[in-house]
Amino acid sequence: MDEPVLLTGAAGRVGQAILDGIGDDYDWRLFDREPPTGDTDHEVVVGDVTDEDAVREAVAGAGAVIHLAGDPRPEAPWESVLRNNIDGAQTILDVAVEEDVEKFVFASSNHAVGHYEPERKPDLYREHDDFHLDGTELPRPGNLYGVSKAAGETLGRYYHDEHDLSFVAVRIGNLTVGHPPIDYERGQAMWLSQHDCAHLFDCCLSADYGYEIVFGISDNDRKYYSLERAREVLGYDPQDNSAEWDGDEKVV
Amino acid sequence: MDEPVLLTGAAGRVGQAILDGIGDDYDWRLFDREPPTGDTDHEVVVGDVTDEDAVREAVAGAGAVIHLAGDPRPEAPWESVLRNNIDGAQTILDVAVEEDVEKFVFASSNHAVGHYEPERKPDLYREHDDFHLDGTELPRPGNLYGVSKAAGETLGRYYHDEHDLSFVAVRIGNLTVGHPPIDYERGQAMWLSQHDCAHLFDCCLSADYGYEIVFGISDNDRKYYSLERAREVLGYDPQDNSAEWDGDEKVV
């Protein structure tokens, strides 16, 4: 991609994993509510995702957007996810179309489908269980944060259908630094390693697609999310698997 | 149902069709932003659906809610559907759970799935075509109003899963007074007669269900929405069919 890639919510955990892994591979423009705390070689725009003027300044000239900004708390109150996540997504999608952005990568969440779990757990977190979600199911959010992420996916569907914007929603699992979650089967089922995270978003910037919903997890034995669309459409080739770890030690 | 039924947006076209058809069959409480223009035998609460206190007053003691209130314009701007339709739906769903409402009937719309049409029209409006939507597909809104209706369906999914509220989304087609739309194949495909409208909402108040998405249309030969769930789960038995009309004249 020749044009800059706008990374919103750049200071968050996912943004840092992306910059750590593929920070040298694109011409980044970082957007966050606060200036970066450390030095950065990248262009920076400071602003709030609900401020249309700031968003327009950030989007102008970008070839792609990775939209991570928003309230990331699963327990966030409705007023916050309504404003920051739902309204924020609509603001930047609308500007992206006006500014002729080619690809829009949306940070969705496992919480958009969290309510498939209660009646099936803990079995669905275990390798023997064959229940899978593949992204074609209707959302069943586990919380209002998950509702807001599902709404963002639907907004993306509209902007794709109406304006031909390439849109991929990545339902991010449990991203950690270092080892997978310990003594937490759900987290091991949806673990996303730092390496696989950066690689997946790299795929989202380089592949060709129309509208996709994919799951952002490593190739965990325990997984109940299908990686088929991510592999087939995006070329995602995850290298990590929570089953290769015993606690904080890699054993395979 | 022994408790009152709250009807929000009672003054609108759907509300009037419901009251005309089954106005004597329930103990209604009407909620709208303006007092009724004519006489009414029903209890009235005046308020806005985004005003939580007004909503609480309206919901208190109701056994069921039919939620029609919101901006009904397919071309409504984002800020209006965000506030009136999305935030409004969350406000009343949240209050409904707190107030132990048993059933929540949500006026969704054909516009939640409007973007399935462009690549298939006009064939999908014709009897020979066998393309059907059955409500299990991911939404493809035709406009931001449709996005807001899809978001309401997802909010209902959350409140059902989390709080066991019985929720049915009725994707209302093209409701008319009298004859079906003339020279408008799409409108004939998704026509909803006054009679069938009132009967369908009657079914939504009397049937037992968990979470459902159904299509609110008559039994039109031209239909591309499945009526299977409405028939099976709700006992919907539509009596009208746009094919029985020639212009404004019933010929069958």
HADDOCK unambig.tbl for C-alpha pairs under 7 A between the chains (distance, minus, plus):
assign (segid A and resid 115 and name CA) (segid B and resid 161 and name CA) 6.68 0.50 0.50
assign (segid A and resid 136 and name CA) (segid B and resid 138 and name CA) 6.68 0.50 0.50
assign (segid A and resid 137 and name CA) (segid B and resid 138 and name CA) 6.81 0.50 0.50
assign (segid A and resid 138 and name CA) (segid B and resid 136 and name CA) 6.68 0.50 0.50
assign (segid A and resid 138 and name CA) (segid B and resid 137 and name CA) 6.81 0.50 0.50
assign (segid A and resid 138 and name CA) (segid B and resid 138 and name CA) 5.60 0.50 0.50
assign (segid A and resid 139 and name CA) (segid B and resid 154 and name CA) 6.83 0.50 0.50
assign (segid A and resid 140 and name CA) (segid B and resid 157 and name CA) 6.14 0.50 0.50
assign (segid A and resid 140 and name CA) (segid B and resid 158 and name CA) 6.36 0.50 0.50
assign (segid A and resid 141 and name CA) (segid B and resid 158 and name CA) 5.73 0.50 0.50
assign (segid A and resid 142 and name CA) (segid B and resid 158 and name CA) 6.77 0.50 0.50
assign (segid A and resid 143 and name CA) (segid B and resid 158 and name CA) 6.93 0.50 0.50
assign (segid A and resid 147 and name CA) (segid B and resid 154 and name CA) 6.49 0.50 0.50
assign (segid A and resid 147 and name CA) (segid B and resid 155 and name CA) 6.37 0.50 0.50
assign (segid A and resid 151 and name CA) (segid B and resid 151 and name CA) 5.64 0.50 0.50
assign (segid A and resid 154 and name CA) (segid B and resid 139 and name CA) 6.84 0.50 0.50
assign (segid A and resid 154 and name CA) (segid B and resid 147 and name CA) 6.48 0.50 0.50
assign (segid A and resid 155 and name CA) (segid B and resid 147 and name CA) 6.37 0.50 0.50
assign (segid A and resid 157 and name CA) (segid B and resid 140 and name CA) 6.15 0.50 0.50
assign (segid A and resid 158 and name CA) (segid B and resid 140 and name CA) 6.37 0.50 0.50
assign (segid A and resid 158 and name CA) (segid B and resid 141 and name CA) 5.72 0.50 0.50
assign (segid A and resid 158 and name CA) (segid B and resid 142 and name CA) 6.76 0.50 0.50
assign (segid A and resid 158 and name CA) (segid B and resid 143 and name CA) 6.93 0.50 0.50
assign (segid A and resid 161 and name CA) (segid B and resid 115 and name CA) 6.68 0.50 0.50
